[in-house]
């Protein structure tokens, strides 16, 4: 059962709290921070900052003090008090041993505790919160327009990834789950909510639109998850996030997970989490040990040719640029050079973005050229190279761009192309991120460039990306004397030709 939670949402004192991720419990060696009473009777945090985007603040913050000891971690999913249907679904997926963040947080979240969790991308955060949310919602039925559990995420891509990851487990316990994101027909989403769903995965803006229309009410939401909360703060979503959190059940359970946590999420942590278990898999700026970091010094006049040769490598690569225009221009240049590239940015419709990601995952497209919209929430198996064509300006952006590779223990490389006028800023960024990269001066055609990235000369034969042809299943045998069907004339779709860069 959830503990009683006051509606005042007062703040707790931050003095004397342990540094985030340090061992502060009675055992000394615990991976959790100390646990604390619920909301303090200290001065209430004024909500006047509701509509203000918090100033960017790097560095750690002391988490709220907690007093209730955390439950110990488990080493097997079978050791968790979950419905047998969920355990069977995990077994069907070949999962028996939880990732560290799952084994550490699930005993506590299944018991109804609030959790503040940090782990690098690919560390298993989605199942860490998702299994607890589904287990604690199982057996309940939502009324029309009134979901029981909510996952808030900053981007459409992350919403889709979370939805895809949780859907088989939701089906196992007969829970209805839907995603609510911008760029998709709002009427269809409203219809799903009116029909009744237990779990909603949503971006803040679209969910607020549906609430304003009267298509969704949050007063029955008993479990709320904030995934990648720091990015929601960075993107200016804090007013919508706090407005939505103020509508869910005040005594409900809250979980906040992110790859990075800094003072930008201080408001959310101290206002909405009560007596949380604190768990950190990695420091917020820590580099993944299976990831190689390279800074390649290039001349401005040679940068485009260098980029093209990297894109023409064998295998897939994700390339990041700053603007939608730059992404579209590079994508077209790569296609003209014979490289199977596609663009991903906020100017694309959601169906285009979904189609592009599917083609990249299957290898139909080998180069994904993207803005920061793809820096979080995109999981692609066995992606071993990420290239910052435009260097990021923030350590967190670097972390999340690079986090598309070396996921779940796999290895990978992050390469950043740096022109002479960018060197000083890149040095400062790497220092702030706690990363010591390998620095190499390269030119197009260099052996060093090939060794680090697999670069090679492109074919020069322009390509056009169309939808892959799905093979029709062949009959193993034809009935004796049966008529052979007439050959089908393939139909062409005008929509395919317009989707070259999507």
C-alpha positions in Angstrom: 0.0 0.0 0.0 1.1 3.6 -0.6 1.9 5.7 2.3 -0.2 8.8 3.0 1.2 11.8 1.2 0.2 15.4 1.9 -1.0 17.6 -0.8 1.1 20.6 0.3 4.2 19.4 -1.5 6.4 21.2 0.9 10.2 21.0 0.4 12.7 19.2 2.5 15.8 20.7 3.8 18.8 20.0 1.6 21.4 20.7 4.3 23.3 17.8 5.6 22.2 15.4 2.9 24.6 12.9 1.4 26.2 13.6 -1.9 24.2 11.9 -4.7 25.0 8.3 -5.1 27.2 8.0 -2.0 26.6 5.4 0.7 24.8 7.0 3.5 22.8 4.1 5.0 23.5 2.3 8.3 25.4 -0.4 6.4 27.9 2.1 5.0 28.4 0.0 1.9 24.9 0.4 0.6 24.4 1.6 -3.0 21.5 3.7 -1.8 21.4 7.1 -0.2 19.9 7.2 3.2 16.1 7.1 3.4 14.0 9.9 4.9 10.6 10.8 6.3 8.0 12.0 3.9 7.4 15.7 3.4 9.0 17.8 6.1 7.3 20.6 8.0 9.9 23.0 6.8 9.2 26.1 4.7 7.0 25.3 1.7 8.6 25.6 -1.7 6.8 28.5 -3.4 5.3 27.6 -6.7 6.1 31.0 -8.1 8.7 29.4 -10.3 6.2 27.2 -11.9 6.3 29.0 -15.2 10.0 29.7 -15.3 12.5 27.6 -17.0 15.2 26.9 -14.5 18.6 28.3 -15.2 21.0 25.7 -16.5 22.9 24.4 -13.5 25.6 21.8 -13.9 27.0 19.7 -11.1 25.6 17.5 -8.4 23.0 18.3 -5.8 22.3 16.7 -2.4 19.3 14.5 -2.6 16.4 14.9 -0.1 17.2 13.3 3.2 15.5 9.9 3.7 15.3 7.7 6.8 13.5 4.5 5.9 16.2 1.9 5.0 16.1 0.7 1.5 15.4 -3.0 0.8 18.4 -5.0 -0.4 19.0 -5.6 -4.0 18.1 -8.9 -5.7 20.1 -11.0 -8.1 17.2 -12.7 -9.9 13.8 -11.6 -11.1 12.5 -14.7 -9.5 13.3 -13.2 -6.1 10.9 -10.3 -6.7 7.3 -10.2 -5.5 5.8 -9.9 -9.0 2.8 -11.5 -10.6 3.6 -14.9 -12.1 2.5 -13.6 -15.5 5.2 -11.0 -15.5 7.8 -13.5 -14.4 6.7 -15.8 -17.3 6.9 -12.9 -19.8 10.4 -12.1 -18.6 11.3 -15.8 -19.0 9.9 -15.8 -22.5 12.2 -12.9 -23.4 15.1 -14.8 -22.0 15.5 -12.5 -19.0 16.3 -13.9 -15.6 19.1 -11.7 -14.2 18.2 -8.0 -13.7 20.6 -5.2 -14.6 22.0 -3.4 -11.5 19.6 -0.6 -11.5 16.7 -3.1 -11.8 17.9 -5.3 -9.1 18.5 -2.4 -6.8 15.3 -0.4 -7.3 12.6 -3.0 -8.0 12.3 -4.4 -4.4 11.6 -0.9 -3.3 9.3 0.3 -6.1 7.3 -2.9 -5.8 6.8 -2.0 -2.2 5.5 1.4 -3.2 8.5 3.5 -2.4 9.4 6.6 -4.3 12.7 6.2 -6.2 15.3 8.7 -7.5 17.4 6.6 -10.0 20.3 7.5 -12.2 21.9 5.2 -14.8 23.5 5.7 -18.1 21.6 5.0 -21.3 21.2 1.4 -21.9 21.4 0.5 -18.2 17.8 -0.9 -18.1 15.9 2.0 -16.6 12.7 1.3 -18.6 12.1 -2.2 -17.1 13.3 -0.8 -13.7 10.3 1.4 -13.5 8.0 -0.4 -15.9 7.9 -3.7 -14.2 7.0 -2.1 -10.9 4.4 0.1 -12.5 2.7 -2.9 -14.2 2.9 -5.2 -11.2 1.3 -2.7 -8.9 -1.4 -1.8 -11.4 -2.2 -5.4 -12.4 -5.8 -6.5 -11.6 -7.3 -3.0 -11.8 -9.5 -1.5 -14.4 -9.5 2.1 -15.5 -12.6 4.2 -16.0 -13.0 6.0 -19.3 -10.6 9.0 -19.6 -9.1 8.2 -16.2 -5.8 6.2 -16.4 -4.2 4.6 -13.4 -0.5 5.0 -14.2 1.5 7.6 -16.1 5.0 7.7 -17.7 6.1 11.2 -18.8 9.0 11.4 -21.3 10.5 14.3 -23.2 10.4 13.1 -26.8 8.2 11.1 -29.1 11.0 8.6 -29.8 11.4 7.8 -26.1 7.7 7.5 -25.8 7.7 4.9 -28.6 10.6 3.0 -27.1 9.0 2.9 -23.7 5.7 1.8 -25.2 7.4 -1.0 -27.3 9.4 -2.2 -24.3 6.4 -2.4 -21.9 3.7 -3.6 -24.3 4.4 -7.4 -24.0 4.5 -7.2 -20.2 1.3 -5.1 -20.1 -0.4 -7.7 -22.2 0.8 -10.5 -19.9 -1.1 -8.9 -17.0 -4.0 -7.7 -19.2 -3.4 -4.0 -18.8 -4.3 -1.6 -21.6 -1.4 0.8 -22.5 -1.3 3.7 -25.0 1.1 6.4 -26.0 0.1 10.1 -26.2 2.5 12.2 -28.2 2.6 15.2 -30.6 2.8 14.7 -34.3 0.1 12.0 -34.3 -3.7 12.4 -34.7 -5.0 13.7 -31.4 -8.5 12.3 -32.1 -7.2 8.7 -32.2 -5.4 9.3 -28.9 -8.5 10.8 -27.4 -10.5 7.8 -28.5 -8.2 5.4 -26.8 -8.4 7.4 -23.5 -12.2 7.5 -23.8 -12.3 3.8 -24.2 -10.2 3.4 -21.0 -6.5 2.6 -20.6 -4.7 1.7 -17.4 -1.2 3.0 -18.5 -0.4 6.1 -20.4 3.1 7.0 -21.9 3.1 10.6 -22.8 5.0 13.7 -23.8 3.9 16.7 -21.6 2.6 19.0 -24.3 0.2 16.5 -25.9 -1.0 15.1 -22.6 -1.8 18.7 -21.4 -3.7 19.3 -24.6 -5.9 16.2 -24.0 -6.4 17.2 -20.4 -7.5 20.7 -21.5 -9.9 19.1 -24.0 -11.5 17.0 -21.2 -10.4 13.8 -22.8 -8.2 12.8 -19.9 -8.3 13.2 -16.2 -5.3 12.4 -13.9 -7.0 12.2 -10.6 -6.9 8.4 -10.5 -3.2 8.2 -11.4 -1.6 6.4 -8.5 1.9 5.8 -10.0 3.8 8.4 -11.9 7.2 8.0 -13.6 9.4 10.8 -14.9 11.8 9.4 -17.4 14.7 11.7 -18.5 13.4 14.5 -16.3 16.5 16.6 -16.8 15.9 16.8 -20.5 12.3 17.9 -19.9 13.7 20.7 -17.8 16.3 21.6 -20.4 13.6 21.7 -23.1 11.5 24.1 -21.2 8.7 21.5 -20.3 8.9 22.2 -16.5 5.6 24.2 -16.4 3.7 21.5 -18.1 5.4 18.7 -16.0 4.6 20.4 -12.7 1.0 21.2 -13.8 0.5 17.6 -14.7 2.1 16.3 -11.5 -0.2 18.6 -9.5 -3.2 16.7 -10.9 -2.3 13.1 -10.0 -3.2 11.5 -6.7 -1.1 13.3 -4.1 -0.6 10.2 -2.0 0.6 8.2 -5.1 4.0 6.7 -5.9 6.5 8.8 -7.8 9.6 7.5 -9.7 12.2 9.7 -11.3 14.8 8.1 -13.6 17.4 9.7 -15.7 20.8 9.2 -17.3 21.9 12.5 -15.7 20.7 14.4 -12.7 21.6 17.9 -11.9 20.2 21.0 -10.3 17.7 21.5 -13.1 15.5 18.8 -11.6 15.9 20.0 -8.1 12.3 21.3 -8.1 10.9 18.0 -9.1 12.9 16.0 -6.6 12.3 18.1 -3.6 8.7 18.9 -4.3 7.3 15.6 -5.5 9.4 12.7 -4.1 8.7 11.6 -0.5 11.1 9.4 1.4 12.8 8.2 -1.8 15.3 5.5 -2.3 18.3 7.0 -4.1 20.2 4.8 -6.5 23.0 5.7 -8.9 24.6 3.3 -11.3 27.0 5.8 -12.8 28.0 9.4 -12.0 26.1 11.8 -14.3 29.1 12.7 -16.4 30.8 9.3 -16.2 32.0 7.7 -19.4 30.9 4.2 -20.3 33.9 1.9 -19.9 33.1 0.1 -23.2 33.0 3.3 -25.1 36.0 4.9 -26.9 36.1 8.7 -27.3 37.9 10.3 -30.2 38.3 14.0 -31.1 39.4 14.3 -34.7 40.9 17.7 -35.6 39.9 18.5 -39.2 40.3 21.5 -41.5 37.1 23.3 -42.3 37.5 22.9 -46.0 38.0 19.2 -45.7 35.3 18.5 -43.1 32.5 17.7 -45.5 34.7 15.2 -47.4 35.8 13.6 -44.2 32.2 13.3 -43.0 31.2 11.6 -46.3 34.0 9.1 -46.1 33.0 8.2 -42.5 29.3 7.8 -43.6 30.4 5.5 -46.5 31.9 2.9 -44.0 30.7 -0.6 -43.7 28.0 -0.8 -41.1 25.7 1.7 -39.6 26.6 5.1 -38.1 24.6 7.9 -36.4 25.6 11.5 -37.2 24.5 14.5 -35.2 24.3 18.1 -36.4 22.8 21.2 -34.8 20.0 22.2 -37.1 17.3 20.7 -39.2 18.5 22.5 -42.3 22.1 21.1 -41.8 20.7 17.6 -41.3 18.6 17.8 -44.5 21.5 19.2 -46.5 24.0 16.6 -45.4 21.5 13.8 -45.9 20.9 14.8 -49.5 24.7 15.2 -50.1 25.2 11.7 -48.8 22.5 10.2 -51.0 24.0 12.0 -54.0 27.3 10.4 -53.1 25.9 6.9 -52.9 25.4 6.6 -49.2 22.1 5.2 -47.9 21.2 8.0 -45.5 18.1 9.3 -43.9 17.2 12.4 -41.8 15.6 12.6 -38.4 14.6 15.8 -36.8 11.6 17.7 -35.3 10.5 18.9 -38.7 9.5 15.4 -39.7 6.1 14.0 -39.0 5.9 11.2 -36.5 5.1 8.5 -39.1 8.1 9.7 -41.1 10.3 9.5 -37.9 9.0 6.0 -37.0 9.6 4.8 -40.6 13.1 6.2 -40.7 14.0 4.5 -37.4 12.7 1.2 -38.6 14.7 1.4 -41.8 17.9 2.3 -39.8 17.4 -0.6 -37.3 17.0 -3.1 -40.1 20.0 -1.7 -42.1 17.9 -0.6 -45.1 19.4 2.8 -44.2 23.0 2.8 -43.0 23.4 6.4 -41.9 21.0 8.2 -39.6 21.6 12.0 -39.7 19.9 13.7 -36.8 19.5 16.7 -34.5 19.4 16.2 -30.8 15.9 14.9 -31.1 17.5 11.5 -31.5 20.0 12.0 -28.6 17.6 10.3 -26.1 15.1 7.5 -26.4 16.5 5.7 -29.4 17.8 2.2 -29.0 19.5 0.5 -31.9 21.2 -2.8 -31.3 24.8 -3.2 -32.3 25.4 0.4 -33.2 29.1 0.9 -32.8 29.8 4.4 -34.0 28.3 7.8 -33.3 29.7 10.9 -35.0 29.3 14.5 -33.8 29.6 16.3 -37.1 28.7 19.5 -35.1 30.3 19.3 -31.7 27.7 19.5 -28.8 27.8 22.6 -26.6 26.8 20.9 -23.4 28.3 17.9 -21.6 24.9 16.3 -21.2 24.2 16.6 -24.9 27.5 14.8 -25.5 26.6 12.1 -23.0 23.2 11.4 -24.6 24.4 11.5 -28.2 27.2 9.1 -27.3 24.8 6.9 -25.4 23.3 5.6 -28.6 26.3 3.3 -28.8 28.0 1.0 -26.3 24.6 0.1 -24.8 24.0 -2.7 -22.4 27.6 -3.7 -22.2 28.4 -3.6 -25.9 31.4 -1.6 -27.2 31.3 1.5 -29.4 33.1 4.7 -30.4 32.1 8.3 -30.2 33.9 10.6 -32.7 33.7 14.4 -32.7 34.9 16.4 -35.7 36.5 19.6 -34.5 37.8 22.5 -36.6 40.5 24.8 -35.3 38.2 27.5 -34.0 36.2 24.8 -32.0 39.2 23.2 -30.2 39.2 25.3 -27.1 35.5 24.9 -26.5 35.7 21.1 -27.0 38.5 20.8 -24.6 36.4 22.6 -21.9 33.4 20.4 -22.7 35.4 17.2 -22.3 36.9 18.3 -19.0 33.4 19.1 -17.8 32.2 15.7 -18.9 35.1 14.0 -17.1 36.3 12.4 -20.4 39.8 12.2 -21.7 39.5 11.5 -25.5 42.1 10.4 -27.9 42.9 13.4 -30.2 44.1 12.8 -33.8 44.7 15.2 -36.7 43.1 13.7 -39.8 42.3 14.5 -43.4 40.0 12.7 -45.8 41.7 9.6 -47.2 44.0 9.3 -44.2 44.8 5.8 -42.9 44.2 7.2 -39.3 40.7 8.2 -40.3 40.0 4.7 -41.7 41.5 3.0 -38.7 39.3 5.0 -36.2 36.1 5.1 -38.1 36.2 2.6 -41.0 36.0 5.5 -43.4 36.2 4.7 -47.1 35.5 6.5 -50.4 31.8 6.5 -51.4 30.6 4.9 -54.6 29.5 8.2 -56.1 26.4 6.6 -57.6 23.3 8.5 -56.3 20.8 6.4 -54.3 17.1 7.0 -53.5 15.6 5.4 -50.4 12.3 3.7 -50.9 10.3 1.4 -48.7 11.9 -2.1 -48.5 9.9 -4.7 -50.5 8.3 -7.2 -48.2 8.5 -10.7 -49.6 5.2 -12.6 -49.8 5.3 -16.0 -48.1 5.6 -18.8 -50.7 3.3 -21.8 -50.6 5.1 -25.0 -49.9 3.0 -26.9 -52.4 0.2 -26.3 -54.9 -2.8 -28.6 -54.9 -2.7 -31.0 -57.8 -4.6 -29.6 -60.7 -5.0 -26.2 -59.1 -4.8 -23.1 -61.1 -1.6 -21.1 -61.0 -2.5 -17.6 -60.0 -1.9 -14.9 -62.5 1.3 -12.8 -61.8 0.6 -9.7 -59.8 1.7 -6.4 -61.3 3.5 -4.5 -58.5 1.9 -1.2 -57.7 4.0 1.9 -57.2 3.3 4.4 -54.5 3.8 8.0 -55.1 4.4 8.4 -51.3 7.6 6.4 -51.5 9.4 8.7 -53.8 8.7 11.7 -51.6 10.3 9.9 -48.5 13.9 10.0 -49.7 15.3 11.7 -46.6 12.8 10.4 -44.1 
